[in-house]
């Protein structure tokens, strides 16, 4: 069994309040959950308007499937998220 963890740090330049940030992040998180069947949570920068760090977890028997899923999520974030990815890191647990 392979557990993959993606840490995704995002800058949201258009967010001018926590409400703006929540609106962007909630839609993105729901889309990712349903499209890729992963678990995710915002794990840092809760009180900052323009920053968010997401932890995204997936599990599979094959490492290449875990890696492919997490890479697709990074590409989805690059194209769909109204923000800029500051850092992305894939870890295997």
Secondary structure, 3 states (H helix, E strand, C coil): CEEEEEEEEEECCCCCCHHHHHHHHHHHHHHHHHHHCCEEEEEECCCCCCEEEEEEEEEECCHHHHHHHHHHHHHHHHHHCCCEEEEEEEEEC
